[in-house]
Each structure stands twice: as C-alpha cells, then as structure tokens.
Amino acid sequence: MKEFSDTNVAAIFEHYPERFRKPLLALRELIFTTASEIAIVGELEESLKWNQPSYATKVTKAGSPIRIDRFGSENIALFFHCQTTLVEEFRALFSDVFEFSKNRAIVLDPEKELPVNELAFCIERALTYHKKGNRLLK
C-alpha cells in the first residue's frame, strides 16, 4: 500500500468504519497504481477537498481530479467534476456494472467485490481527461 504523504488524509481514512475503510483504501491503491502506469499523468497529488480524499494531476494537468468517500449511509463513491463528460461516458459504457449519481459519481456497494478493470478504465479516463490517446479497456 502506498504510504500517506499527508497526515490529514491518513486521518480521514483512520476514521472510516472498517466496512468503508477497506474498499476506500482499495480504491486509493487502484488510483495510484493506474496513475503509475500512464506516463502523461505524472505524480499524483493526494489532498483533501471538501474533507474528502482527492487525487489530482497537479504537475502535468493531464486530468480531472477524482475524490473518494462514503456516499450516504450505506455506499462509497468515486466523485468526478460535474462539468466534465466523464460520468456520462461511464454510464454509456458501464450501466450494467455501476450505479451512478447524476453527473458526479460512480456509486459502489462496499460489501461487494470492486469491478477492478472497469474502475481502472474510469480512473484512467479521469486522470487523462485533458489529453488524447488513452489506452483501451484492459
């Protein structure tokens, strides 16, 4: 697992109940792993935005930030900037895999196995939103 560089972000994860912490940490790891496989992304900045863990391509500005957090009392979510077309694209591709919240989020059940390949594709699209030439779905 990637170490936390920001103690405030680490504290947020520590305060999640275990049923949310484990899948949110898995999402965090998937974000970093996916980013590391794409040269144009560069180093990710992990910080808090609206008190939620946020992952941004600050150096290269290749993508749109991703935030992760609880969603309501029972779910977790990946949040995307609402003025992008990302969630619309994900809905067209993966409506049979994911639940969505308007044009802002992919909503996941923390008790179910994460659909890693589909999530990696969505993470890649967000992190390369401002660039062309993304890899295809694995």
PATIBA-928295 format. One record per residue: x, y, z of N, C-alpha, C in turn. Coordinates in nm, 3 decimals, decimal comma. Example, Ala and Ser with C-alpha at 12.3 -4.5 7.8 and 13.67 -1.06 7.14 Angstrom:
BEGIN
@nc1 1,319 nc2 -0,569 nc3 0,780 cac1 1,230 cac2 -0,450 cac3 0,780 cc1 1,320 cc2 -0,330 cc3 0,780
@nc1 1,285 nc2 -0,225 nc3 0,708 cac1 1,367 cac2 -0,106 cac3 0,714 cc1 1,290 cc2 0,003 cc3 0,787
//
This chain:
BEGIN
@nc1 0,084 nc2 -0,119 nc3 0,000 cac1 0,000 cac2 0,000 cac3 0,000 cc1 0,088 cc2 0,124 cc3 0,000
@nc1 0,051 nc2 0,221 nc3 -0,083 cac1 0,123 cac2 0,347 cac3 -0,090 cc1 0,110 cc2 0,421 cc3 0,043
@nc1 0,223 nc2 0,471 nc3 0,092 cac1 0,220 cac2 0,545 cac3 0,217 cc1 0,153 cc2 0,680 cc3 0,198
@nc1 0,095 nc2 0,731 nc3 0,304 cac1 0,032 cac2 0,862 cac3 0,301 cc1 0,138 cc2 0,970 cc3 0,316
@nc1 0,133 nc2 1,070 nc3 0,232 cac1 0,224 cac2 1,184 cac3 0,244 cc1 0,157 cc2 1,298 cc3 0,320
@nc1 0,027 nc2 1,290 nc3 0,334 cac1 -0,050 cac2 1,395 cac3 0,404 cc1 -0,118 cc2 1,331 cc3 0,525
@nc1 -0,080 nc2 1,374 nc3 0,644 cac1 -0,136 cac2 1,316 cac3 0,766 cc1 -0,285 cc2 1,344 cc3 0,780
@nc1 -0,333 nc2 1,453 nc3 0,722 cac1 -0,476 cac2 1,483 cac3 0,727 cc1 -0,556 cc2 1,381 cc3 0,646
@nc1 -0,502 nc2 1,340 nc3 0,532 cac1 -0,568 cac2 1,237 cac3 0,451 cc1 -0,566 cc2 1,104 cc3 0,526
@nc1 -0,453 nc2 1,071 nc3 0,584 cac1 -0,443 cac2 0,947 cac3 0,661 cc1 -0,546 cc2 0,945 cc3 0,773
@nc1 -0,565 nc2 1,058 nc3 0,839 cac1 -0,661 cac2 1,065 cac3 0,950 cc1 -0,803 cc2 1,040 cc3 0,902
@nc1 -0,837 nc2 1,088 nc3 0,784 cac1 -0,971 cac2 1,065 cac3 0,728 cc1 -0,994 cc2 0,914 cc3 0,713
@nc1 -0,895 nc2 0,845 nc3 0,656 cac1 -0,909 cac2 0,701 cac3 0,637 cc1 -0,919 cc2 0,628 cc3 0,771
@nc1 -0,844 nc2 0,672 nc3 0,869 cac1 -0,848 cac2 0,609 cac3 1,001 cc1 -0,985 cc2 0,620 cc3 1,066
@nc1 -1,058 nc2 0,725 nc3 1,034 cac1 -1,188 cac2 0,747 cac3 1,098 cc1 -1,305 cc2 0,678 cc3 1,027
@nc1 -1,281 nc2 0,621 nc3 0,910 cac1 -1,388 cac2 0,547 cac3 0,844 cc1 -1,414 cc2 0,418 cc3 0,921
@nc1 -1,539 nc2 0,377 nc3 0,935 cac1 -1,565 cac2 0,243 cac3 0,988 cc1 -1,500 cc2 0,139 cc3 0,895
@nc1 -1,461 nc2 0,027 nc3 0,949 cac1 -1,388 cac2 -0,076 cac3 0,875 cc1 -1,458 cc2 -0,116 cc3 0,745
@nc1 -1,590 nc2 -0,126 nc3 0,745 cac1 -1,661 cac2 -0,171 cac3 0,623 cc1 -1,646 cc2 -0,072 cc3 0,507
@nc1 -1,613 nc2 0,054 nc3 0,539 cac1 -1,589 cac2 0,155 cac3 0,435 cc1 -1,439 cc2 0,172 cc3 0,410
@nc1 -1,359 nc2 0,160 nc3 0,518 cac1 -1,215 cac2 0,185 cac3 0,507 cc1 -1,149 cc2 0,091 cc3 0,408
@nc1 -1,177 nc2 -0,040 nc3 0,418 cac1 -1,111 cac2 -0,137 cac3 0,331 cc1 -1,136 cc2 -0,110 cc3 0,182
@nc1 -1,261 nc2 -0,094 nc3 0,138 cac1 -1,280 cac2 -0,069 cac3 -0,005 cc1 -1,231 cc2 0,069 cc3 -0,048
@nc1 -1,238 nc2 0,168 nc3 0,039 cac1 -1,186 cac2 0,301 cac3 0,003 cc1 -1,034 cc2 0,297 cc3 -0,010
@nc1 -0,966 nc2 0,222 nc3 0,078 cac1 -0,822 cac2 0,205 cac3 0,063 cc1 -0,788 cc2 0,130 cc3 -0,065
@nc1 -0,871 nc2 0,033 nc3 -0,101 cac1 -0,851 cac2 -0,040 cac3 -0,227 cc1 -0,868 cc2 0,054 cc3 -0,347
@nc1 -0,966 nc2 0,144 nc3 -0,341 cac1 -0,983 cac2 0,243 cac3 -0,448 cc1 -0,863 cc2 0,336 cc3 -0,455
@nc1 -0,816 nc2 0,380 nc3 -0,339 cac1 -0,698 cac2 0,467 cac3 -0,334 cc1 -0,580 cc2 0,399 cc3 -0,401
@nc1 -0,557 nc2 0,273 nc3 -0,366 cac1 -0,445 cac2 0,198 cac3 -0,423 cc1 -0,463 cc2 0,183 cc3 -0,574
@nc1 -0,584 nc2 0,156 nc3 -0,619 cac1 -0,611 cac2 0,142 cac3 -0,763 cc1 -0,585 cc2 0,274 cc3 -0,836
@nc1 -0,619 nc2 0,386 nc3 -0,774 cac1 -0,592 cac2 0,517 cac3 -0,835 cc1 -0,442 cc2 0,536 cc3 -0,853
@nc1 -0,364 nc2 0,510 nc3 -0,749 cac1 -0,219 cac2 0,527 cac3 -0,759 cc1 -0,156 cc2 0,428 cc3 -0,857
@nc1 -0,202 nc2 0,303 nc3 -0,855 cac1 -0,148 cac2 0,202 cac3 -0,946 cc1 -0,178 cc2 0,240 cc3 -1,091
@nc1 -0,302 nc2 0,277 nc3 -1,117 cac1 -0,341 cac2 0,316 cac3 -1,253 cc1 -0,260 cc2 0,437 cc3 -1,299
@nc1 -0,246 nc2 0,537 nc3 -1,214 cac1 -0,170 cac2 0,657 cac3 -1,248 cc1 -0,025 cc2 0,623 cc3 -1,280
@nc1 0,033 nc2 0,530 nc3 -1,206 cac1 0,175 cac2 0,497 cac3 -1,226 cc1 0,200 cc2 0,428 cc3 -1,360
@nc1 0,096 nc2 0,374 nc3 -1,421 cac1 0,109 cac2 0,304 cac3 -1,548 cc1 0,090 cc2 0,396 cc3 -1,669
@nc1 0,064 nc2 0,525 nc3 -1,645 cac1 0,036 cac2 0,618 cac3 -1,755 cc1 0,133 cc2 0,734 cc3 -1,746
@nc1 0,229 nc2 0,739 nc3 -1,838 cac1 0,336 cac2 0,838 cac3 -1,832 cc1 0,286 cc2 0,982 cc3 -1,827
@nc1 0,182 nc2 1,015 nc3 -1,904 cac1 0,138 cac2 1,155 cac3 -1,910 cc1 0,071 cc2 1,205 cc3 -1,782
@nc1 0,039 nc2 1,115 nc3 -1,692 cac1 -0,027 cac2 1,155 cac3 -1,567 cc1 0,072 cc2 1,221 cc3 -1,472
@nc1 0,192 nc2 1,167 nc3 -1,464 cac1 0,291 cac2 1,219 cac3 -1,370 cc1 0,253 cc2 1,184 cc3 -1,227
@nc1 0,317 nc2 1,252 nc3 -1,134 cac1 0,292 cac2 1,226 cac3 -0,993 cc1 0,156 cc2 1,281 cc3 -0,951
@nc1 0,082 nc2 1,202 nc3 -0,876 cac1 -0,048 cac2 1,247 cac3 -0,826 cc1 -0,030 cc2 1,326 cc3 -0,697
@nc1 -0,114 nc2 1,425 nc3 -0,681 cac1 -0,120 cac2 1,498 cac3 -0,555 cc1 -0,240 cc2 1,444 cc3 -0,477
@nc1 -0,214 nc2 1,394 nc3 -0,358 cac1 -0,319 cac2 1,347 cac3 -0,269 cc1 -0,343 cc2 1,456 cc3 -0,165
@nc1 -0,467 nc2 1,499 nc3 -0,154 cac1 -0,501 cac2 1,605 cac3 -0,059 cc1 -0,646 cc2 1,588 cc3 -0,017
@nc1 -0,695 nc2 1,681 nc3 0,061 cac1 -0,836 cac2 1,682 cac3 0,098 cc1 -0,905 cc2 1,796 cc3 0,026
@nc1 -1,017 nc2 1,765 nc3 -0,036 cac1 -1,106 cac2 1,865 cac3 -0,096 cc1 -1,244 cc2 1,837 cc3 -0,041
@nc1 -1,304 nc2 1,935 nc3 0,021 cac1 -1,434 cac2 1,918 cac3 0,086 cc1 -1,429 cc2 1,805 cc3 0,187
@nc1 -1,315 nc2 1,792 nc3 0,252 cac1 -1,291 cac2 1,691 cac3 0,354 cc1 -1,298 cc2 1,548 cc3 0,300
@nc1 -1,273 nc2 1,533 nc3 0,171 cac1 -1,269 cac2 1,403 cac3 0,105 cc1 -1,131 cc2 1,383 cc3 0,043
@nc1 -1,076 nc2 1,260 nc3 0,047 cac1 -0,950 cac2 1,234 cac3 -0,023 cc1 -0,964 cc2 1,265 cc3 -0,172
@nc1 -0,869 nc2 1,342 nc3 -0,223 cac1 -0,872 cac2 1,388 cac3 -0,361 cc1 -0,740 cc2 1,356 cc3 -0,429
@nc1 -0,747 nc2 1,321 nc3 -0,557 cac1 -0,630 cac2 1,280 cac3 -0,634 cc1 -0,628 cc2 1,361 cc3 -0,763
@nc1 -0,522 nc2 1,442 nc3 -0,780 cac1 -0,516 cac2 1,534 cac3 -0,893 cc1 -0,381 cc2 1,527 cc3 -0,962
@nc1 -0,382 nc2 1,558 nc3 -1,090 cac1 -0,260 cac2 1,562 cac3 -1,172 cc1 -0,208 cc2 1,705 cc3 -1,173
@nc1 -0,169 nc2 1,755 nc3 -1,059 cac1 -0,128 cac2 1,895 cac3 -1,044 cc1 -0,011 cc2 1,933 cc3 -1,133
@nc1 0,087 nc2 1,846 nc3 -1,147 cac1 0,207 cac2 1,879 cac3 -1,222 cc1 0,179 cc2 1,882 cc3 -1,372
@nc1 0,122 nc2 1,774 nc3 -1,425 cac1 0,100 cac2 1,765 cac3 -1,570 cc1 -0,032 cc2 1,826 cc3 -1,615
@nc1 -0,125 nc2 1,841 nc3 -1,522 cac1 -0,259 cac2 1,891 cac3 -1,554 cc1 -0,326 cc2 1,808 cc3 -1,664
@nc1 -0,292 nc2 1,679 nc3 -1,668 cac1 -0,344 cac2 1,589 cac3 -1,771 cc1 -0,489 cc2 1,551 cc3 -1,747
@nc1 -0,532 nc2 1,556 nc3 -1,622 cac1 -0,664 cac2 1,502 cac3 -1,593 cc1 -0,750 cc2 1,587 cc3 -1,504
@nc1 -0,863 nc2 1,530 nc3 -1,474 cac1 -0,962 cac2 1,591 cac3 -1,385 cc1 -0,954 cc2 1,519 cc3 -1,251
@nc1 -0,963 nc2 1,592 nc3 -1,140 cac1 -0,948 cac2 1,529 cac3 -1,009 cc1 -1,054 cc2 1,422 cc3 -0,981
@nc1 -1,015 nc2 1,327 nc3 -0,898 cac1 -1,104 cac2 1,221 cac3 -0,850 cc1 -1,107 cc2 1,232 cc3 -0,698
@nc1 -1,227 nc2 1,226 nc3 -0,641 cac1 -1,240 cac2 1,220 cac3 -0,496 cc1 -1,307 cc2 1,089 cc3 -0,460
@nc1 -1,278 nc2 1,038 nc3 -0,341 cac1 -1,344 cac2 0,917 cac3 -0,293 cc1 -1,396 cc2 0,941 cc3 -0,152
@nc1 -1,508 nc2 0,877 nc3 -0,121 cac1 -1,567 cac2 0,897 cac3 0,012 cc1 -1,687 cc2 0,803 cc3 0,027
@nc1 -1,744 nc2 0,808 nc3 0,146 cac1 -1,872 cac2 0,742 cac3 0,168 cc1 -1,976 cc2 0,815 cc3 0,085
@nc1 -2,082 nc2 0,742 nc3 0,053 cac1 -2,194 cac2 0,802 cac3 -0,021 cc1 -2,320 cc2 0,759 cc3 0,052
@nc1 -2,381 nc2 0,853 nc3 0,121 cac1 -2,495 cac2 0,818 cac3 0,204 cc1 -2,449 cc2 0,734 cc3 0,320
@nc1 -2,540 nc2 0,655 nc3 0,375 cac1 -2,506 cac2 0,576 cac3 0,493 cc1 -2,460 cc2 0,434 cc3 0,459
@nc1 -2,480 nc2 0,391 nc3 0,334 cac1 -2,451 cac2 0,251 cac3 0,300 cc1 -2,349 cc2 0,229 cc3 0,190
@nc1 -2,313 nc2 0,330 nc3 0,114 cac1 -2,229 cac2 0,311 cac3 -0,004 cc1 -2,102 cc2 0,395 cc3 0,001
@nc1 -2,017 nc2 0,372 nc3 -0,099 cac1 -1,898 cac2 0,454 cac3 -0,122 cc1 -1,906 cc2 0,504 cc3 -0,266
@nc1 -1,822 nc2 0,602 nc3 -0,300 cac1 -1,829 cac2 0,655 cac3 -0,436 cc1 -1,696 cc2 0,715 cc3 -0,480
@nc1 -1,680 nc2 0,717 nc3 -0,612 cac1 -1,576 cac2 0,796 cac3 -0,678 cc1 -1,648 cc2 0,916 cc3 -0,734
@nc1 -1,600 nc2 1,035 nc3 -0,700 cac1 -1,662 cac2 1,159 cac3 -0,745 cc1 -1,576 cc2 1,223 cc3 -0,852
@nc1 -1,642 nc2 1,278 nc3 -0,954 cac1 -1,575 cac2 1,343 cac3 -1,065 cc1 -1,631 cc2 1,484 cc3 -1,081
@nc1 -1,555 nc2 1,571 nc3 -1,144 cac1 -1,600 cac2 1,708 cac3 -1,166 cc1 -1,728 cc2 1,703 cc3 -1,250
@nc1 -1,832 nc2 1,771 nc3 -1,203 cac1 -1,963 cac2 1,762 cac3 -1,267 cc1 -1,969 cc2 1,832 cc3 -1,403
@nc1 -1,871 nc2 1,915 nc3 -1,435 cac1 -1,874 cac2 1,983 cac3 -1,565 cc1 -1,794 cc2 1,909 cc3 -1,671
@nc1 -1,750 nc2 1,787 nc3 -1,639 cac1 -1,687 cac2 1,702 cac3 -1,740 cc1 -1,793 cc2 1,609 cc3 -1,798
@nc1 -1,756 nc2 1,536 nc3 -1,900 cac1 -1,846 cac2 1,436 cac3 -1,960 cc1 -1,814 cc2 1,295 cc3 -1,909
@nc1 -1,732 nc2 1,287 nc3 -1,805 cac1 -1,684 cac2 1,157 cac3 -1,757 cc1 -1,796 cc2 1,063 cc3 -1,715
@nc1 -1,882 nc2 1,105 nc3 -1,626 cac1 -1,987 cac2 1,015 cac3 -1,577 cc1 -2,083 cc2 0,978 cc3 -1,689
@nc1 -2,109 nc2 1,070 nc3 -1,778 cac1 -2,193 cac2 1,040 cac3 -1,894 cc1 -2,129 cc2 0,928 cc3 -1,978
@nc1 -1,998 nc2 0,937 nc3 -2,000 cac1 -1,925 cac2 0,835 cac3 -2,075 cc1 -1,929 cc2 0,701 cc3 -2,000
@nc1 -1,904 nc2 0,704 nc3 -1,870 cac1 -1,905 cac2 0,581 cac3 -1,791 cc1 -2,043 cc2 0,516 cc3 -1,791
@nc1 -2,147 nc2 0,597 nc3 -1,784 cac1 -2,283 cac2 0,545 cac3 -1,785 cc1 -2,311 cc2 0,474 cc3 -1,918
@nc1 -2,265 nc2 0,532 nc3 -2,028 cac1 -2,287 cac2 0,470 cac3 -2,160 cc1 -2,213 cc2 0,336 cc3 -2,172
@nc1 -2,097 nc2 0,327 nc3 -2,110 cac1 -2,016 cac2 0,205 cac3 -2,119 cc1 -2,051 cc2 0,099 cc3 -2,015
@nc1 -2,085 nc2 0,144 nc3 -1,894 cac1 -2,092 cac2 0,052 cac3 -1,781 cc1 -2,223 cc2 0,060 cc3 -1,702
@nc1 -2,333 nc2 0,088 nc3 -1,768 cac1 -2,460 cac2 0,099 cac3 -1,694 cc1 -2,502 cc2 -0,034 cc3 -1,633
@nc1 -2,448 nc2 -0,144 nc3 -1,686 cac1 -2,480 cac2 -0,276 cac3 -1,631 cc1 -2,386 cc2 -0,314 cc3 -1,516
@nc1 -2,284 nc2 -0,232 nc3 -1,490 cac1 -2,185 cac2 -0,263 cac3 -1,387 cc1 -2,197 cc2 -0,170 cc3 -1,266
@nc1 -2,221 nc2 -0,041 nc3 -1,293 cac1 -2,220 cac2 0,060 cac3 -1,187 cc1 -2,355 cc2 0,124 cc3 -1,167
@nc1 -2,372 nc2 0,179 nc3 -1,047 cac1 -2,481 cac2 0,271 cac3 -1,017 cc1 -2,418 cc2 0,411 cc3 -1,023
@nc1 -2,494 nc2 0,510 nc3 -1,066 cac1 -2,441 cac2 0,645 cac3 -1,081 cc1 -2,526 cc2 0,744 cc3 -1,002
@nc1 -2,465 nc2 0,854 nc3 -0,965 cac1 -2,536 cac2 0,965 cac3 -0,905 cc1 -2,522 cc2 1,086 cc3 -0,996
@nc1 -2,630 nc2 1,115 nc3 -1,067 cac1 -2,634 cac2 1,228 cac3 -1,161 cc1 -2,510 cc2 1,228 cc3 -1,249
@nc1 -2,444 nc2 1,343 nc3 -1,264 cac1 -2,324 cac2 1,353 cac3 -1,347 cc1 -2,200 cc2 1,368 cc3 -1,260
@nc1 -2,207 nc2 1,317 nc3 -1,135 cac1 -2,100 cac2 1,340 cac3 -1,039 cc1 -2,027 cc2 1,216 cc3 -0,989
@nc1 -2,090 nc2 1,100 nc3 -0,987 cac1 -2,027 cac2 0,990 cac3 -0,914 cc1 -2,063 cc2 0,852 cc3 -0,965
@nc1 -1,969 nc2 0,760 nc3 -0,942 cac1 -1,992 cac2 0,617 cac3 -0,952 cc1 -2,014 cc2 0,571 cc3 -0,809
@nc1 -2,127 nc2 0,506 nc3 -0,785 cac1 -2,164 cac2 0,463 cac3 -0,650 cc1 -2,142 cc2 0,312 cc3 -0,640
@nc1 -2,076 nc2 0,270 nc3 -0,531 cac1 -2,040 cac2 0,130 cac3 -0,513 cc1 -2,088 cc2 0,078 cc3 -0,378
@nc1 -2,121 nc2 -0,048 nc3 -0,375 cac1 -2,157 cac2 -0,115 cac3 -0,252 cc1 -2,027 cc2 -0,163 cc3 -0,186
@nc1 -1,995 nc2 -0,118 nc3 -0,066 cac1 -1,869 cac2 -0,156 cac3 -0,003 cc1 -1,860 cc2 -0,304 cc3 0,033
@nc1 -1,973 nc2 -0,373 nc3 0,031 cac1 -1,974 cac2 -0,516 cac3 0,066 cc1 -1,946 cc2 -0,605 cc3 -0,055
@nc1 -1,952 nc2 -0,548 nc3 -0,175 cac1 -1,931 cac2 -0,627 cac3 -0,297 cc1 -1,789 cc2 -0,609 cc3 -0,349
@nc1 -1,743 nc2 -0,709 nc3 -0,424 cac1 -1,611 cac2 -0,703 cac3 -0,485 cc1 -1,607 cc2 -0,587 cc3 -0,586
@nc1 -1,497 nc2 -0,512 nc3 -0,582 cac1 -1,483 cac2 -0,400 cac3 -0,675 cc1 -1,459 cc2 -0,451 cc3 -0,817
@nc1 -1,530 nc2 -0,396 nc3 -0,916 cac1 -1,504 cac2 -0,431 cac3 -1,056 cc1 -1,377 cc2 -0,359 cc3 -1,104
@nc1 -1,263 nc2 -0,418 nc3 -1,075 cac1 -1,133 cac2 -0,351 cac3 -1,089 cc1 -1,104 cc2 -0,304 cc3 -1,232
@nc1 -1,127 nc2 -0,387 nc3 -1,332 cac1 -1,095 cac2 -0,347 cac3 -1,469 cc1 -1,177 cc2 -0,227 cc3 -1,513
@nc1 -1,305 nc2 -0,228 nc3 -1,484 cac1 -1,391 cac2 -0,117 cac3 -1,523 cc1 -1,353 cc2 0,010 cc3 -1,445
@nc1 -1,324 nc2 -0,005 nc3 -1,316 cac1 -1,283 cac2 0,110 cac3 -1,236 cc1 -1,150 cc2 0,166 cc3 -1,285
@nc1 -1,056 nc2 0,079 nc3 -1,319 cac1 -0,927 cac2 0,126 cac3 -1,371 cc1 -0,946 cc2 0,206 cc3 -1,499
@nc1 -1,035 nc2 0,161 nc3 -1,586 cac1 -1,064 cac2 0,235 cac3 -1,708 cc1 -1,118 cc2 0,374 cc3 -1,675
@nc1 -1,212 nc2 0,382 nc3 -1,582 cac1 -1,272 cac2 0,510 cac3 -1,545 cc1 -1,169 cc2 0,602 cc3 -1,480
@nc1 -1,085 nc2 0,546 nc3 -1,396 cac1 -0,979 cac2 0,625 cac3 -1,332 cc1 -0,883 cc2 0,678 cc3 -1,437
@nc1 -0,845 nc2 0,594 nc3 -1,530 cac1 -0,755 cac2 0,638 cac3 -1,638 cc1 -0,818 cc2 0,751 cc3 -1,719
@nc1 -0,944 nc2 0,736 nc3 -1,754 cac1 -1,012 cac2 0,842 cac3 -1,831 cc1 -1,013 cc2 0,974 cc3 -1,755
@nc1 -1,037 nc2 0,968 nc3 -1,625 cac1 -1,037 cac2 1,092 cac3 -1,545 cc1 -0,897 cc2 1,152 cc3 -1,539
@nc1 -0,796 nc2 1,069 nc3 -1,516 cac1 -0,660 cac2 1,120 cac3 -1,500 cc1 -0,597 cc2 1,166 cc3 -1,630
@nc1 -0,660 nc2 1,133 nc3 -1,744 cac1 -0,610 cac2 1,177 cac3 -1,874 cc1 -0,716 cc2 1,258 cc3 -1,949
@nc1 -0,811 nc2 1,312 nc3 -1,878 cac1 -0,926 cac2 1,379 cac3 -1,938 cc1 -0,886 cc2 1,491 cc3 -2,036
@nc1 -0,778 nc2 1,561 nc3 -2,007 cac1 -0,737 cac2 1,673 cac3 -2,090 cc1 -0,636 cc2 1,634 cc3 -2,198
@nc1 -0,608 nc2 1,506 nc3 -2,212 cac1 -0,514 cac2 1,455 cac3 -2,312 cc1 -0,581 cc2 1,352 cc3 -2,400
@nc1 -0,526 nc2 1,330 nc3 -2,517 cac1 -0,580 cac2 1,228 cac3 -2,608 cc1 -0,491 cc2 1,106 cc3 -2,604
@nc1 -0,542 nc2 0,995 nc3 -2,657 cac1 -0,460 cac2 0,875 cac3 -2,672 cc1 -0,463 cc2 0,782 cc3 -2,552
@nc1 -0,575 nc2 0,774 nc3 -2,485 cac1 -0,585 cac2 0,683 cac3 -2,369 cc1 -0,577 cc2 0,539 cc3 -2,416
@nc1 -0,528 nc2 0,454 nc3 -2,328 cac1 -0,527 cac2 0,311 cac3 -2,358 cc1 -0,671 cc2 0,260 cc3 -2,358
@nc1 -0,692 nc2 0,149 nc3 -2,421 cac1 -0,825 cac2 0,089 cac3 -2,422 cc1 -0,848 cc2 0,010 cc3 -2,295
@nc1 -0,972 nc2 -0,021 nc3 -2,270 cac1 -1,010 cac2 -0,104 cac3 -2,155 cc1 -0,930 cc2 -0,233 cc3 -2,156
@nc1 -0,875 nc2 -0,269 nc3 -2,042 cac1 -0,791 cac2 -0,390 cac3 -2,033 cc1 -0,877 cc2 -0,513 cc3 -2,047
//
